[in-house]
Structures are given as C-alpha cells and as structure tokens.
Amino acid sequence: MTAVTWIAILILGPGSVAVFVLFLRDARKVLRNPGDRPGDAGRTGTQLD
Amino acid sequence: MTAGFGPVDQAIVVLYLVGMLGVGVLTASRIRDFRDFFIAGGRLTTPLLVCTLVSTYYGLDVTFGSSETAFYEGAAAFFAYSAPFYLFYAATALLVVPRLRRLSAISLPEVMGDAYGPPARVAAALASFVYSAPIISVAGMGLIGATFFGIEPWLGCVVGASIALAYTVLGGLLADAMTDAVQFVIMCVSAAVAAAIVLVRIGGPEAIGARLGSEVLAPFGTLSIWELLVFAAVAMTPLVEPAFYQRTFAAAATSQIVRALLIGTVLWACYDWLVVFLGLAGRDLVAAGRLPADLDGSAALLAVVAVILPPGLLGLFVAGCVAAAMSTVDSYTLIAAGNIVYDGWQAATGRRLSDRTLLLATRLLAVVTLAAALGLSLLFERLRDAWIFMSTVLLSTVLWPLLAVLFLPRLATPRAGRWSAIAGLAVSLALFVAFQTIGVPTDDESLSIAVGLAGRPFEVAREAGLLIALPVSLAAFAAGWLADRRSRRPA
C-alpha cells in the first residue's frame, strides 16, 4: 500500500501540472470571443429566442 | 487560529482569492447570451474539461468527507465507498456521454423535459437544485476560516461563498472553468505534497496498520451490509450528475469530454487514496497522543496537516482546500440557479424567457442558492450523510427516466418518466422530513426510525432512504409505462 501511495502522489502531482500546462496552451483559444472561430456557427444547441 | 499558520500562509490564501476574482473580471466580457453563460458557448477542450470536472466534482465533501470516513472506518473508505464510483465514471464516459451528445439539450432537466414533458422537467430541476446546493463546501469554508484565520465559521462561509459567487455571476461557466483550472492544480499538488511529507514523517499505510491494528486496512472495515449497499447505490450518481451533463454539453467535441472523464477517473482515484491515507494518519496521530483524543473526524485532515506541514506548505494546502471548496461552490451554484430559472421556471409557467431575463434571474438566484446551502448545512452532523441525502434525492428522481431515455427509448413514455420523477422526488423528501422529525439519534450521529417487519423490529437509518426511494421510483416508472401502453391500445 505504501508503493501505491507513492504512485498516487506521482500521478496526482506531476500529472495535474501536465494537464494544467496543456490547459494554458488551450486557454487563449477558449477565451476567444464567441463567433470568432469558424466552427462556432455550426453547433447552435437550444435556441431560446 | 492554528499556531503554525503564519502571515506567509495567510498571504498565499489571500493572493489566491484575489486571483480568482481577477479571472472572473477577465472572462465577464466574453458572455453574450445564456448559452455562453451556462455552457461556455460549447467550446471547452480536454485539458480544461479535465480541470473543471476533477475540481468541481471533488470538493470538501470528498476532501473532508473521505478523510472523516477513513478516520472512523479505516481504508474501507476507499475500497467500499470510493472504488465503486470508478466503474460508473467509466460507464458515464463510454456509454452515457456519446448518447447525451446526440441530444439538443443544455441541462439535465431539459433532457427530462424533452422526453417526458414539463412536470418531469420541473421535478428534475428541483432534485438537481437540492443535489447541487453546495451544502458541504459552504460549511467547509466556515471550518477553514475558523481553523486558520480565527474568524467565526459563518463569516468564513460568507466571505468564501461571496468571492465564488462574484466571479461566477460575472463570467458564468467560462469563469468557473478558468478558475477551476487554477483550483485543480492547487488542490492536486497540495494533496500530493501533503501526502508525501506525511508518508516520510510517520510512514505508509502498513506502518499505520502495524501500530493501530490490521483491521484499519481491511477493505470493508466494520461496515454493515446495508451501509455497503447504500454506498454501492450512491456510486451510480455519476450516471445522472448535473455537472457532468453540463460539461458534456459544454465540450467542443464528444471525444474531448470522453477523454476528459477517463483521465479524470485516474486523478480522482489518486486523490481519493491520498485523502484516505491522510485520514488514517489522523487516527494514528490521535493514538500517539499528538492530536486530541476527542478530535472530530471531519477536522482530522486539517489537524494532520497543521501538525506535519511546515509554514508555506501549510498555506499551500489550505489554499488547496479553499480551492476544492470554491470550485465546487461556484459550479454547483451556477447549475442549481440555472436549473431553477432555465428549467423549473420556464417549464412551470410555459413561458420562454429572453436571454437577458434568463441571465439576470440566474445571477439573482445564485445568491438565494448559497443562502439555502448555508441553512441546509446546519442539518447534518456528518459530511458523508449530507452527500448521501443529496444523492438520494437526485437518483430517486431522475435515474430510471434518464436511463430509459438513453438506453431504452421504447420504454421512455410520458407517464413513465413523469410518475417516476414525481414519486422519487416526493418519497425521498418525505423520508428526509420523517427522519428529521421523528427519527432518534444513533451512535454514529445519524438518525433512525424503528419499524416492525413481519413481527420483528428493524432500525432504519436515514442513509438507507435511497434503498426505499429508488425502488418506489422504479415501480412508479413501470406503472406509468403500463398506463401509457394501455391507453395506446385501440378500444
């Protein structure tokens, strides 16, 4: 169980940092205003008005 | 205030809170309509989805609740309570998500409404509201404020909840997801660092087991068969989790959310194990006399890190706890308020609200949601019990109707879904009221009612409500389906 604990520490610590780095790479794309991307017009979902 | 928690630690926590507000202001300008506000315009990618899913779904209910369970029950907290969830996370990713993505809804109650009509949508919105009201995380922020800043618990609740509310109201799901990303890395890294230091200082689970007795490492501990059944049933919650549904609709593509849930499952398992380990460490330190003998299980985790971690790292860990709480408070407040306005109000009145009204009403209702969460948090002694109550209401109301919509659409007839949702909601809430009013306190700080069955007396615990409400909901579904089938037959 001690070995499992070390493995969990190594996955959770460095693993979460790796995911966060990938997030930073994507953040600018995601933060772009709606409608700026060519694909934004495609999926409209539920229309309310 | 905890002695080891100095100005550096406090500065780290305050810096973190200011940063969260900044993100809210930054994203506020990106909100143009309700779809932007509620599902971030449907443009979230895998890394952001991993961050927001992991940090949202795991709040202080897991951080303090699992360590509390481990403190009392040992490693069974992981094997009996957490482990069954992984099966259902994977099932949600591989079976539920692809089917949900084919629908045009943006919320769980809307899926119910599209299939079964407005009454089912209203019932689902109410159940989702009860489930999503961030009871435990709001209470947990009060505990953190009292433990580390020496302020009254209610003030800690109000300050923490107000900051989460501010950036959520400003930027909706986008601000929520962006702040979740920061909160995700803080909560994961702080848990990993704390566990590593505790592991080095007091030894691993085997060393703790050698000191306390091997039963603390037994997979099912001292849990009864009924408790194990309740845990297994509660583990089905991911199949109908409102936050999972919201993020499924907010994903840029189906593959992105499937990948995110599978990666999240691995991270959740690691987080669970480390938190359980820290709860075990709390029991070990009590036995060694380094922590008070009357230490409450819900405070075990904070007590362990306050004793073991050096200044600076203690601040990081507390910021991690605040992050875990806020990422849950913001997401679920948004869902609860959105469900009541977008789903409950529109379905109950039959009126479609304009985007402007939806945005305004959802933002206002977010305040009401947090106030309700604060009030509900006072009704539960143990964190896990609050979580089981919330899951009972949600599962009893929507599990069978949603499974039918997704997997057996032939059975998804209007009366089946409507009757099941209304019966499930009514029975789960009635059971809760019955336990609160005529239940008697049990040894483990729950409530129970004595009933006679076949001449023998039985004690039914409040947590077993799910095992009553879920079959009732299934029976109502079957009755509704039969009624629809009969009415369709030619005379």
Chai-1 contact restraints between the chains, C-beta under 6 A:
chainA,res_idxA,chainB,res_idxB,connection_type,confidence,min_distance_angstrom,max_distance_angstrom,comment,restraint_id
A,M1,B,P205,contact,1.0,0.0,6.0,A-B,restraint_1
A,M1,B,E206,contact,1.0,0.0,6.0,A-B,restraint_2
A,T2,B,G204,contact,1.0,0.0,6.0,A-B,restraint_3
A,T2,B,E206,contact,1.0,0.0,6.0,A-B,restraint_4
A,T5,B,L199,contact,1.0,0.0,6.0,A-B,restraint_5
A,T5,B,G204,contact,1.0,0.0,6.0,A-B,restraint_6
A,T5,B,F277,contact,1.0,0.0,6.0,A-B,restraint_7
A,A8,B,C270,contact,1.0,0.0,6.0,A-B,restraint_8
A,A8,B,W273,contact,1.0,0.0,6.0,A-B,restraint_9
A,A8,B,L274,contact,1.0,0.0,6.0,A-B,restraint_10
A,I9,B,A192,contact,1.0,0.0,6.0,A-B,restraint_11
A,I9,B,A195,contact,1.0,0.0,6.0,A-B,restraint_12
A,I9,B,A196,contact,1.0,0.0,6.0,A-B,restraint_13
A,I11,B,C270,contact,1.0,0.0,6.0,A-B,restraint_14
A,L12,B,C188,contact,1.0,0.0,6.0,A-B,restraint_15
A,L12,B,A192,contact,1.0,0.0,6.0,A-B,restraint_16
A,L12,B,C270,contact,1.0,0.0,6.0,A-B,restraint_17
A,L12,B,Y271,contact,1.0,0.0,6.0,A-B,restraint_18
A,G13,B,V189,contact,1.0,0.0,6.0,A-B,restraint_19
A,G13,B,A192,contact,1.0,0.0,6.0,A-B,restraint_20
A,S16,B,V185,contact,1.0,0.0,6.0,A-B,restraint_21
A,S16,B,C188,contact,1.0,0.0,6.0,A-B,restraint_22
A,V19,B,P47,contact,1.0,0.0,6.0,A-B,restraint_23
A,V19,B,V50,contact,1.0,0.0,6.0,A-B,restraint_24
A,F20,B,V185,contact,1.0,0.0,6.0,A-B,restraint_25
A,L22,B,P47,contact,1.0,0.0,6.0,A-B,restraint_26
A,F23,B,P47,contact,1.0,0.0,6.0,A-B,restraint_27
A,F23,B,L48,contact,1.0,0.0,6.0,A-B,restraint_28
A,F23,B,C51,contact,1.0,0.0,6.0,A-B,restraint_29
A,F23,B,A181,contact,1.0,0.0,6.0,A-B,restraint_30
A,D26,B,T45,contact,1.0,0.0,6.0,A-B,restraint_31
A,D26,B,P47,contact,1.0,0.0,6.0,A-B,restraint_32
A,V30,B,R43,contact,1.0,0.0,6.0,A-B,restraint_33
A,V30,B,L48,contact,1.0,0.0,6.0,A-B,restraint_34
A,N33,B,R30,contact,1.0,0.0,6.0,A-B,restraint_35
A,P34,B,R32,contact,1.0,0.0,6.0,A-B,restraint_36
A,P34,B,D36,contact,1.0,0.0,6.0,A-B,restraint_37
A,P34,B,G41,contact,1.0,0.0,6.0,A-B,restraint_38
A,R43,B,G42,contact,1.0,0.0,6.0,A-B,restraint_39
A,G45,B,S104,contact,1.0,0.0,6.0,A-B,restraint_40
A,G45,B,I106,contact,1.0,0.0,6.0,A-B,restraint_41
A,T46,B,S104,contact,1.0,0.0,6.0,A-B,restraint_42
A,T46,B,I106,contact,1.0,0.0,6.0,A-B,restraint_43
A,L48,B,D355,contact,1.0,0.0,6.0,A-B,restraint_44
A,D49,B,S354,contact,1.0,0.0,6.0,A-B,restraint_45
